[in-house]
Amino acid sequence: MTKLSVNINKIATIRNARGGMLPNVTLAAQRCEQFGADGITVHPRPDGRHITYTDVREIKPLVTTEFNIEGYPNSSFLDLVKEVKPHQVTLVPDAPDAITSNAGWDTIKYESMLADIISDLKSCGIRTSIFVDTELKHIEGAAKINTDRIELYTESYATEFLLDKFSAIAPFIEAAKLAHKSGLGINAGHDLNLENLAFFASNISNLDEVSIGHALISDALYLGLEETIKQYKNCLK
């Protein structure tokens, strides 16, 4: 079954809005796992506006499932992940001031840079994934630079889902087919939610993992964290 990795950035956002330790980010990570999450995702950004580097260091020894760290591969980020050694690093092409991830890598333009970084991370025993759109040339480029997985950037699917879900899913089906044929593992994330997740997961073959944060944490405000994770997991069955 496709694994659910819960992105806990938004919990840190709430904490940082007030200062102090509430809500407790490390406790939230543990509760997510206790309630059935298959992994924990964090995305520390340079300005520390949600998950901080300190959070990352404190969460790592507590995770009993799988720990995924997302981020733009600048020197401080790479130093952090090589120190912490998560199970997976997901590289995203975010600008420092990006509110959220909003594009996939151009794996042709950045081929040399990404290949060197991926080689370095893999030599440390860290599985690598890179954020990509559905352009087939970028999938081919991902295979060429020897990443372990790709993470399909699903904003366009989520945006178009209510208009025509079959049209919305079509490019992702083709991208996933090519990725699998090329020997790449397949993750997905961005704006997946209880309304569109089941259709996505049922149509994308060989989907290893989805990473979901904003929608899941928002739903937890109404449903509770345990029930929310249960419902998201049910979408992946």
TIDREN-312469 format. One line per 5 residues: number of its first residue (from 1); their letters; for each residue x, y negated, z of N, C-alpha, C. Coordinates in nm, 2 decimals, decimal comma, always signed. Layout:
# residues N
NUM) A) X/Y/Z/X/Y/Z/X/Y/Z  ...
//
This chain:
# residues 237
1) MTKLS) +0,08/+0,12/+0,00/+0,00/+0,00/+0,00/+0,09/-0,12/+0,00  +0,04/-0,23/-0,06/+0,11/-0,36/-0,06/+0,12/-0,41/+0,08  +0,24/-0,45/+0,11/+0,27/-0,51/+0,25/+0,22/-0,65/+0,26  +0,18/-0,69/+0,38/+0,14/-0,82/+0,41/+0,25/-0,88/+0,50  +0,32/-0,99/+0,45/+0,41/-1,06/+0,53/+0,34/-1,20/+0,57
6) VNINK) +0,33/-1,23/+0,70/+0,27/-1,35/+0,74/+0,37/-1,46/+0,76  +0,34/-1,57/+0,69/+0,43/-1,69/+0,70/+0,38/-1,77/+0,81  +0,46/-1,79/+0,91/+0,42/-1,86/+1,04/+0,46/-2,01/+1,04  +0,50/-2,06/+0,93/+0,54/-2,21/+0,92/+0,43/-2,30/+0,98  +0,31/-2,27/+0,95/+0,20/-2,37/+1,00/+0,19/-2,37/+1,15
11) IATIR) +0,22/-2,26/+1,21/+0,22/-2,25/+1,36/+0,32/-2,35/+1,41  +0,44/-2,35/+1,35/+0,55/-2,44/+1,39/+0,51/-2,59/+1,36  +0,43/-2,61/+1,25/+0,39/-2,74/+1,22/+0,30/-2,80/+1,33  +0,21/-2,72/+1,39/+0,12/-2,76/+1,50/+0,21/-2,79/+1,62  +0,30/-2,70/+1,65/+0,39/-2,72/+1,76/+0,46/-2,86/+1,75
16) NARGG) +0,52/-2,88/+1,64/+0,60/-3,00/+1,62/+0,52/-3,13/+1,62  +0,39/-3,12/+1,59/+0,31/-3,24/+1,59/+0,30/-3,30/+1,73  +0,31/-3,21/+1,83/+0,30/-3,25/+1,97/+0,43/-3,25/+2,04  +0,52/-3,17/+2,00/+0,64/-3,15/+2,07/+0,62/-3,04/+2,17  +0,73/-3,00/+2,24/+0,71/-2,89/+2,34/+0,72/-2,75/+2,27
21) MLPNV) +0,65/-2,66/+2,34/+0,66/-2,52/+2,30/+0,53/-2,46/+2,26  +0,42/-2,53/+2,25/+0,29/-2,48/+2,22/+0,24/-2,53/+2,09  +0,19/-2,44/+2,00/+0,19/-2,29/+2,02/+0,33/-2,23/+2,01  +0,35/-2,12/+2,07/+0,48/-2,06/+2,08/+0,51/-1,98/+1,95  +0,61/-2,02/+1,88/+0,63/-1,96/+1,74/+0,68/-1,81/+1,76
26) TLAAQ) +0,77/-1,79/+1,85/+0,82/-1,65/+1,87/+0,71/-1,56/+1,91  +0,62/-1,60/+2,00/+0,51/-1,52/+2,05/+0,42/-1,49/+1,93  +0,40/-1,60/+1,85/+0,31/-1,58/+1,73/+0,36/-1,47/+1,64  +0,49/-1,47/+1,61/+0,55/-1,37/+1,53/+0,53/-1,23/+1,59  +0,54/-1,22/+1,72/+0,52/-1,09/+1,78/+0,38/-1,04/+1,77
31) RCEQF) +0,29/-1,14/+1,79/+0,14/-1,11/+1,79/+0,10/-1,07/+1,64  +0,16/-1,13/+1,54/+0,13/-1,10/+1,41/+0,16/-0,95/+1,38  +0,28/-0,91/+1,42/+0,32/-0,77/+1,41/+0,23/-0,68/+1,49  +0,20/-0,72/+1,61/+0,11/-0,64/+1,70/-0,02/-0,62/+1,63  -0,07/-0,72/+1,56/-0,20/-0,71/+1,50/-0,20/-0,65/+1,36
36) GADGI) -0,08/-0,60/+1,31/-0,08/-0,52/+1,19/+0,00/-0,58/+1,07  +0,06/-0,70/+1,09/+0,14/-0,76/+0,98/+0,26/-0,67/+0,95  +0,29/-0,65/+0,82/+0,41/-0,57/+0,78/+0,54/-0,64/+0,78  +0,53/-0,77/+0,81/+0,65/-0,85/+0,81/+0,62/-1,00/+0,85  +0,73/-1,07/+0,88/+0,72/-1,21/+0,91/+0,80/-1,29/+0,81
41) TVHPR) +0,74/-1,40/+0,76/+0,81/-1,49/+0,67/+0,82/-1,63/+0,73  +0,94/-1,69/+0,72/+0,96/-1,83/+0,76/+1,03/-1,90/+0,64  +1,01/-2,03/+0,64/+1,07/-2,12/+0,54/+1,13/-2,24/+0,60  +1,25/-2,23/+0,66/+1,31/-2,35/+0,72/+1,35/-2,45/+0,61  +1,31/-2,58/+0,64/+1,35/-2,69/+0,54/+1,45/-2,78/+0,61
46) PDGRH) +1,52/-2,86/+0,53/+1,63/-2,94/+0,58/+1,58/-3,04/+0,69  +1,46/-3,09/+0,68/+1,41/-3,19/+0,77/+1,36/-3,12/+0,90  +1,35/-2,99/+0,91/+1,30/-2,92/+1,03/+1,16/-2,96/+1,07  +1,07/-2,99/+0,97/+0,94/-3,04/+1,00/+0,85/-2,92/+1,05  +0,89/-2,80/+1,02/+0,81/-2,69/+1,08/+0,91/-2,59/+1,14
51) ITYTD) +0,93/-2,48/+1,07/+1,03/-2,38/+1,13/+1,17/-2,45/+1,13  +1,24/-2,43/+1,24/+1,37/-2,49/+1,25/+1,48/-2,37/+1,24  +1,60/-2,41/+1,22/+1,71/-2,31/+1,22/+1,71/-2,24/+1,36  +1,69/-2,31/+1,47/+1,68/-2,24/+1,60/+1,57/-2,14/+1,61  +1,45/-2,17/+1,55/+1,34/-2,08/+1,54/+1,39/-1,95/+1,47
56) VREIK) +1,46/-1,97/+1,36/+1,50/-1,85/+1,28/+1,59/-1,76/+1,37  +1,68/-1,82/+1,44/+1,77/-1,74/+1,52/+1,70/-1,67/+1,63  +1,60/-1,73/+1,69/+1,52/-1,67/+1,80/+1,43/-1,57/+1,75  +1,37/-1,58/+1,63/+1,27/-1,48/+1,58/+1,34/-1,35/+1,54  +1,46/-1,36/+1,48/+1,52/-1,25/+1,42/+1,53/-1,12/+1,51
61) PLVTT) +1,58/-1,13/+1,63/+1,59/-1,01/+1,71/+1,45/-0,96/+1,76  +1,35/-1,04/+1,75/+1,21/-1,00/+1,79/+1,13/-0,92/+1,69  +1,17/-0,94/+1,56/+1,10/-0,88/+1,45/+1,13/-0,73/+1,44  +1,02/-0,65/+1,45/+1,04/-0,50/+1,44/+0,99/-0,45/+1,31  +0,93/-0,53/+1,22/+0,89/-0,48/+1,09/+0,99/-0,53/+0,99
66) EFNIE) +0,97/-0,64/+0,93/+1,06/-0,69/+0,83/+1,06/-0,85/+0,83  +1,18/-0,90/+0,82/+1,20/-1,05/+0,83/+1,24/-1,10/+0,70  +1,16/-1,20/+0,65/+1,19/-1,26/+0,52/+1,21/-1,41/+0,54  +1,32/-1,46/+0,50/+1,35/-1,61/+0,51/+1,35/-1,67/+0,37  +1,27/-1,77/+0,35/+1,26/-1,84/+0,22/+1,34/-1,97/+0,23
71) GYPNS) +1,39/-2,02/+0,12/+1,45/-2,15/+0,12/+1,53/-2,18/-0,01  +1,56/-2,31/-0,02/+1,65/-2,35/-0,13/+1,79/-2,31/-0,09  +1,87/-2,26/-0,18/+2,00/-2,20/-0,14/+2,11/-2,31/-0,13  +2,09/-2,41/-0,04/+2,21/-2,50/-0,02/+2,30/-2,44/+0,08  +2,41/-2,50/+0,11/+2,52/-2,44/+0,19/+2,47/-2,40/+0,33
76) SFLDL) +2,40/-2,49/+0,39/+2,35/-2,47/+0,53/+2,25/-2,35/+0,54  +2,16/-2,35/+0,44/+2,07/-2,23/+0,43/+2,14/-2,10/+0,41  +2,24/-2,10/+0,32/+2,31/-1,97/+0,30/+2,39/-1,93/+0,42  +2,45/-2,03/+0,49/+2,52/-2,00/+0,61/+2,43/-1,94/+0,71  +2,31/-1,99/+0,73/+2,21/-1,94/+0,82/+2,17/-1,80/+0,79
81) VKEVK) +2,14/-1,77/+0,67/+2,09/-1,64/+0,64/+2,20/-1,53/+0,65  +2,32/-1,57/+0,62/+2,43/-1,48/+0,63/+2,47/-1,45/+0,77  +2,44/-1,55/+0,86/+2,46/-1,53/+1,00/+2,35/-1,44/+1,06  +2,22/-1,47/+1,02/+2,10/-1,40/+1,08/+2,08/-1,26/+1,02  +2,11/-1,25/+0,89/+2,10/-1,13/+0,81/+1,95/-1,07/+0,82
86) PHQVT) +1,86/-1,14/+0,76/+1,72/-1,09/+0,75/+1,72/-0,97/+0,66  +1,60/-0,91/+0,65/+1,59/-0,80/+0,56/+1,58/-0,85/+0,42  +1,52/-0,97/+0,40/+1,51/-1,02/+0,27/+1,52/-1,17/+0,27  +1,59/-1,23/+0,17/+1,59/-1,37/+0,14/+1,52/-1,40/+0,01  +1,43/-1,50/+0,02/+1,36/-1,54/-0,10/+1,40/-1,68/-0,14
91) LVPDA) +1,47/-1,69/-0,26/+1,52/-1,82/-0,30/+1,42/-1,89/-0,38  +1,40/-2,02/-0,34/+1,30/-2,11/-0,40/+1,37/-2,23/-0,45  +1,32/-2,29/-0,56/+1,38/-2,41/-0,62/+1,33/-2,54/-0,56  +1,29/-2,55/-0,43/+1,23/-2,66/-0,38/+1,33/-2,78/-0,37  +1,27/-2,90/-0,40/+1,35/-3,02/-0,36/+1,34/-3,04/-0,21
96) PDAIT) +1,44/-3,11/-0,15/+1,44/-3,13/-0,01/+1,31/-3,18/+0,05  +1,24/-3,27/-0,02/+1,13/-3,33/+0,03/+1,00/-3,27/-0,01  +1,00/-3,15/-0,07/+0,88/-3,08/-0,12/+0,79/-3,05/+0,00  +0,66/-3,07/-0,02/+0,57/-3,04/+0,09/+0,55/-2,89/+0,10  +0,54/-2,83/-0,02/+0,54/-2,68/-0,03/+0,60/-2,64/-0,16
101) SNAGW) +0,63/-2,51/-0,17/+0,69/-2,46/-0,30/+0,59/-2,49/-0,41  +0,64/-2,54/-0,52/+0,56/-2,59/-0,63/+0,60/-2,55/-0,77  +0,70/-2,46/-0,78/+0,75/-2,42/-0,91/+0,84/-2,29/-0,89  +0,85/-2,22/-1,00/+0,94/-2,11/-1,00/+1,08/-2,14/-1,06  +1,18/-2,06/-1,04/+1,31/-2,08/-1,10/+1,31/-2,07/-1,25
106) DTIKY) +1,38/-2,16/-1,31/+1,42/-2,14/-1,45/+1,55/-2,06/-1,45  +1,53/-1,93/-1,46/+1,64/-1,83/-1,45/+1,74/-1,84/-1,56  +1,71/-1,91/-1,67/+1,80/-1,93/-1,78/+1,89/-2,05/-1,75  +1,83/-2,16/-1,71/+1,91/-2,28/-1,68/+2,00/-2,25/-1,56  +1,96/-2,18/-1,46/+2,03/-2,16/-1,33/+2,09/-2,02/-1,32
111) ESMLA) +2,11/-1,96/-1,44/+2,16/-1,82/-1,44/+2,29/-1,80/-1,36  +2,39/-1,88/-1,39/+2,52/-1,86/-1,32/+2,51/-1,89/-1,17  +2,45/-2,00/-1,13/+2,44/-2,03/-0,99/+2,36/-1,92/-0,91  +2,25/-1,88/-0,97/+2,17/-1,77/-0,90/+2,24/-1,64/-0,89  +2,31/-1,61/-1,00/+2,38/-1,48/-1,01/+2,49/-1,47/-0,90
116) DIISD) +2,56/-1,58/-0,88/+2,67/-1,59/-0,78/+2,61/-1,58/-0,64  +2,50/-1,65/-0,61/+2,44/-1,65/-0,48/+2,38/-1,51/-0,45  +2,31/-1,45/-0,54/+2,25/-1,32/-0,52/+2,36/-1,22/-0,50  +2,47/-1,22/-0,57/+2,58/-1,13/-0,55/+2,64/-1,14/-0,41  +2,65/-1,27/-0,36/+2,70/-1,29/-0,23/+2,61/-1,24/-0,12
121) LKSCG) +2,48/-1,26/-0,14/+2,38/-1,21/-0,04/+2,37/-1,06/-0,04  +2,38/-1,00/-0,15/+2,37/-0,86/-0,16/+2,49/-0,79/-0,10  +2,61/-0,86/-0,11/+2,73/-0,81/-0,05/+2,72/-0,81/+0,10  +2,63/-0,89/+0,16/+2,60/-0,90/+0,30/+2,49/-0,80/+0,34  +2,44/-0,72/+0,25/+2,34/-0,62/+0,28/+2,20/-0,68/+0,29
126) IRTSI) +2,18/-0,80/+0,22/+2,05/-0,86/+0,23/+1,97/-0,85/+0,09  +1,85/-0,80/+0,10/+1,77/-0,79/-0,02/+1,74/-0,93/-0,07  +1,74/-0,95/-0,20/+1,71/-1,08/-0,26/+1,59/-1,08/-0,34  +1,51/-1,19/-0,33/+1,40/-1,21/-0,42/+1,40/-1,35/-0,46  +1,36/-1,38/-0,59/+1,36/-1,52/-0,63/+1,21/-1,55/-0,68
131) FVDTE) +1,18/-1,68/-0,65/+1,05/-1,73/-0,69/+1,04/-1,76/-0,83  +0,94/-1,70/-0,91/+0,94/-1,72/-1,05/+0,79/-1,74/-1,10  +0,77/-1,81/-1,21/+0,64/-1,82/-1,27/+0,62/-1,70/-1,36  +0,52/-1,70/-1,45/+0,49/-1,58/-1,53/+0,55/-1,59/-1,67  +0,63/-1,69/-1,70/+0,70/-1,69/-1,83/+0,79/-1,57/-1,84
136) LKHIE) +0,77/-1,49/-1,94/+0,84/-1,37/-1,96/+0,99/-1,39/-1,97  +1,03/-1,50/-2,03/+1,18/-1,52/-2,04/+1,24/-1,54/-1,90  +1,16/-1,59/-1,80/+1,21/-1,61/-1,67/+1,22/-1,48/-1,60  +1,13/-1,39/-1,63/+1,13/-1,25/-1,57/+1,26/-1,18/-1,63  +1,28/-1,19/-1,75/+1,40/-1,13/-1,82/+1,52/-1,19/-1,76
141) GAAKI) +1,52/-1,32/-1,73/+1,64/-1,38/-1,67/+1,66/-1,33/-1,53  +1,55/-1,31/-1,46/+1,57/-1,26/-1,32/+1,63/-1,12/-1,32  +1,60/-1,03/-1,41/+1,66/-0,90/-1,42/+1,81/-0,91/-1,46  +1,84/-1,01/-1,54/+1,98/-1,03/-1,58/+2,07/-1,07/-1,47  +2,02/-1,15/-1,37/+2,10/-1,19/-1,26/+2,11/-1,10/-1,14
146) NTDRI) +2,04/-0,98/-1,16/+2,06/-0,87/-1,07/+1,99/-0,90/-0,93  +1,88/-0,98/-0,93/+1,80/-0,99/-0,81/+1,73/-0,85/-0,78  +1,70/-0,83/-0,66/+1,63/-0,70/-0,62/+1,48/-0,72/-0,66  +1,42/-0,83/-0,63/+1,28/-0,86/-0,65/+1,26/-1,00/-0,71  +1,14/-1,01/-0,76/+1,08/-1,15/-0,79/+0,96/-1,17/-0,70
151) ELYTE) +0,93/-1,30/-0,67/+0,81/-1,33/-0,61/+0,73/-1,42/-0,71  +0,62/-1,36/-0,75/+0,53/-1,43/-0,85/+0,47/-1,55/-0,78  +0,48/-1,67/-0,84/+0,42/-1,79/-0,79/+0,28/-1,80/-0,83  +0,18/-1,78/-0,74/+0,04/-1,76/-0,78/-0,05/-1,88/-0,77  +0,00/-2,00/-0,76/-0,08/-2,12/-0,75/-0,18/-2,12/-0,87
156) SYATE) -0,13/-2,10/-0,99/-0,22/-2,11/-1,11/-0,33/-2,01/-1,11  -0,29/-1,89/-1,06/-0,40/-1,78/-1,04/-0,51/-1,83/-0,95  -0,47/-1,88/-0,83/-0,56/-1,93/-0,73/-0,65/-2,04/-0,78  -0,59/-2,13/-0,86/-0,66/-2,25/-0,91/-0,76/-2,21/-1,01  -0,73/-2,11/-1,10/-0,82/-2,07/-1,21/-0,91/-1,96/-1,17
161) FLLDK) -0,89/-1,90/-1,05/-0,97/-1,78/-1,01/-1,12/-1,81/-1,02  -1,16/-1,92/-0,96/-1,31/-1,95/-0,96/-1,37/-1,98/-1,09  -1,29/-2,02/-1,19/-1,34/-2,05/-1,32/-1,35/-1,92/-1,41  -1,24/-1,84/-1,41/-1,24/-1,72/-1,49/-1,13/-1,63/-1,43  -1,17/-1,54/-1,34/-1,07/-1,46/-1,27/-0,99/-1,37/-1,37
166) FSAIA) -1,06/-1,32/-1,47/-0,99/-1,23/-1,57/-0,88/-1,31/-1,65  -0,91/-1,43/-1,69/-0,81/-1,51/-1,75/-0,70/-1,55/-1,66  -0,74/-1,58/-1,54/-0,64/-1,62/-1,44/-0,54/-1,51/-1,41  -0,58/-1,38/-1,41/-0,49/-1,27/-1,37/-0,41/-1,23/-1,49  -0,45/-1,25/-1,61/-0,39/-1,19/-1,73/-0,24/-1,22/-1,73
171) PFIEA) -0,19/-1,34/-1,72/-0,04/-1,36/-1,73/+0,03/-1,29/-1,62  -0,03/-1,27/-1,51/+0,04/-1,20/-1,39/+0,05/-1,05/-1,42  -0,05/-1,00/-1,48/-0,05/-0,86/-1,52/+0,07/-0,83/-1,61  +0,09/-0,92/-1,71/+0,19/-0,90/-1,81/+0,33/-0,92/-1,75  +0,34/-1,02/-1,66/+0,47/-1,05/-1,59/+0,51/-0,93/-1,50
176) AKLAH) +0,41/-0,88/-1,43/+0,44/-0,77/-1,34/+0,48/-0,64/-1,42  +0,42/-0,62/-1,53/+0,45/-0,50/-1,62/+0,60/-0,52/-1,66  +0,64/-0,63/-1,71/+0,77/-0,65/-1,75/+0,87/-0,64/-1,64  +0,84/-0,70/-1,52/+0,92/-0,69/-1,41/+0,95/-0,55/-1,37  +0,84/-0,47/-1,36/+0,86/-0,33/-1,32/+0,94/-0,25/-1,42
181) KSGLG) +0,92/-0,28/-1,55/+0,99/-0,21/-1,66/+1,14/-0,25/-1,65  +1,17/-0,37/-1,60/+1,31/-0,42/-1,59/+1,37/-0,38/-1,46  +1,30/-0,30/-1,38/+1,36/-0,25/-1,25/+1,35/-0,34/-1,14  +1,27/-0,44/-1,14/+1,25/-0,54/-1,04/+1,14/-0,51/-0,94  +1,16/-0,52/-0,81/+1,05/-0,52/-0,72/+0,96/-0,64/-0,74
186) INAGH) +0,83/-0,63/-0,69/+0,74/-0,74/-0,72/+0,67/-0,79/-0,59  +0,70/-0,91/-0,55/+0,63/-0,98/-0,44/+0,54/-1,09/-0,51  +0,45/-1,15/-0,42/+0,37/-1,26/-0,47/+0,33/-1,35/-0,36  +0,30/-1,47/-0,39/+0,26/-1,56/-0,29/+0,23/-1,70/-0,34  +0,15/-1,77/-0,27/+0,11/-1,91/-0,29/-0,04/-1,92/-0,32
191) DLNLE) -0,11/-1,97/-0,22/-0,26/-2,00/-0,23/-0,34/-1,87/-0,24  -0,28/-1,76/-0,21/-0,36/-1,63/-0,20/-0,44/-1,64/-0,07  -0,57/-1,59/-0,08/-0,66/-1,60/+0,04/-0,76/-1,49/+0,04  -0,85/-1,49/+0,13/-0,95/-1,38/+0,14/-1,04/-1,37/+0,02  -1,06/-1,48/-0,05/-1,15/-1,48/-0,17/-1,08/-1,42/-0,29
196) NLAFF) -0,95/-1,44/-0,31/-0,89/-1,40/-0,43/-0,78/-1,29/-0,42  -0,75/-1,25/-0,30/-0,64/-1,16/-0,28/-0,67/-1,02/-0,33  -0,79/-0,97/-0,30/-0,82/-0,83/-0,33/-0,82/-0,81/-0,49  -0,87/-0,91/-0,56/-0,87/-0,89/-0,71/-0,73/-0,90/-0,76  -0,65/-0,98/-0,70/-0,51/-0,99/-0,75/-0,44/-0,86/-0,72
201) ASNIS) -0,45/-0,81/-0,60/-0,38/-0,69/-0,56/-0,42/-0,57/-0,64  -0,55/-0,56/-0,67/-0,61/-0,44/-0,74/-0,57/-0,44/-0,89  -0,52/-0,56/-0,94/-0,49/-0,57/-1,08/-0,34/-0,57/-1,11  -0,26/-0,59/-1,01/-0,11/-0,60/-1,02/-0,05/-0,47/-0,98  -0,01/-0,39/-1,07/+0,05/-0,26/-1,04/+0,19/-0,28/-0,97
206) NLDEV) +0,22/-0,19/-0,89/+0,36/-0,19/-0,82/+0,39/-0,32/-0,74  +0,28/-0,37/-0,68/+0,30/-0,49/-0,60/+0,35/-0,45/-0,46  +0,47/-0,49/-0,43/+0,54/-0,45/-0,31/+0,49/-0,53/-0,19  +0,47/-0,66/-0,20/+0,45/-0,75/-0,09/+0,38/-0,88/-0,13  +0,29/-0,93/-0,04/+0,24/-1,06/-0,05/+0,28/-1,14/+0,07
211) SIGHA) +0,32/-1,26/+0,06/+0,35/-1,35/+0,17/+0,25/-1,46/+0,17  +0,18/-1,47/+0,29/+0,07/-1,56/+0,30/+0,07/-1,63/+0,43  +0,06/-1,77/+0,42/+0,07/-1,85/+0,54/-0,04/-1,94/+0,56  -0,05/-2,05/+0,48/-0,15/-2,15/+0,50/-0,29/-2,10/+0,51  -0,33/-2,03/+0,42/-0,47/-1,98/+0,42/-0,50/-1,89/+0,54
216) LISDA) -0,40/-1,80/+0,57/-0,42/-1,70/+0,68/-0,42/-1,77/+0,81  -0,33/-1,86/+0,84/-0,34/-1,93/+0,96/-0,46/-2,02/+0,98  -0,51/-2,08/+0,86/-0,63/-2,16/+0,87/-0,75/-2,07/+0,90  -0,76/-1,95/+0,84/-0,87/-1,86/+0,87/-0,86/-1,81/+1,01  -0,74/-1,80/+1,07/-0,73/-1,76/+1,21/-0,79/-1,86/+1,31
221) LYLGL) -0,80/-1,98/+1,27/-0,87/-2,08/+1,35/-1,02/-2,05/+1,38  -1,08/-1,98/+1,28/-1,22/-1,95/+1,29/-1,24/-1,80/+1,33  -1,15/-1,71/+1,28/-1,18/-1,57/+1,30/-1,09/-1,51/+1,41  -0,99/-1,58/+1,45/-0,89/-1,52/+1,54/-0,78/-1,45/+1,46  -0,66/-1,45/+1,52/-0,54/-1,40/+1,44/-0,56/-1,25/+1,42
226) EETIK) -0,60/-1,17/+1,51/-0,61/-1,03/+1,49/-0,71/-0,99/+1,39  -0,83/-1,05/+1,39/-0,93/-1,02/+1,29/-0,89/-1,07/+1,15  -0,82/-1,19/+1,15/-0,78/-1,24/+1,02/-0,68/-1,15/+0,95  -0,58/-1,10/+1,03/-0,48/-1,01/+0,97/-0,55/-0,88/+0,92  -0,64/-0,83/+1,00/-0,72/-0,71/+0,96/-0,79/-0,73/+0,83
231) QYKNC) -0,85/-0,85/+0,81/-0,92/-0,87/+0,69/-0,83/-0,89/+0,57  -0,71/-0,95/+0,59/-0,62/-0,96/+0,48/-0,56/-0,83/+0,44  -0,53/-0,74/+0,54/-0,49/-0,61/+0,51/-0,59/-0,53/+0,44  -0,72/-0,55/+0,47/-0,82/-0,47/+0,40/-0,83/-0,51/+0,25  -0,79/-0,64/+0,22/-0,79/-0,68/+0,08/-0,68/-0,61/+0,00
236) LK) -0,58/-0,55/+0,07/-0,47/-0,49/+0,00/-0,49/-0,34/-0,01  -0,59/-0,29/+0,05/-0,61/-0,14/+0,04/-0,66/-0,10/-0,10
//
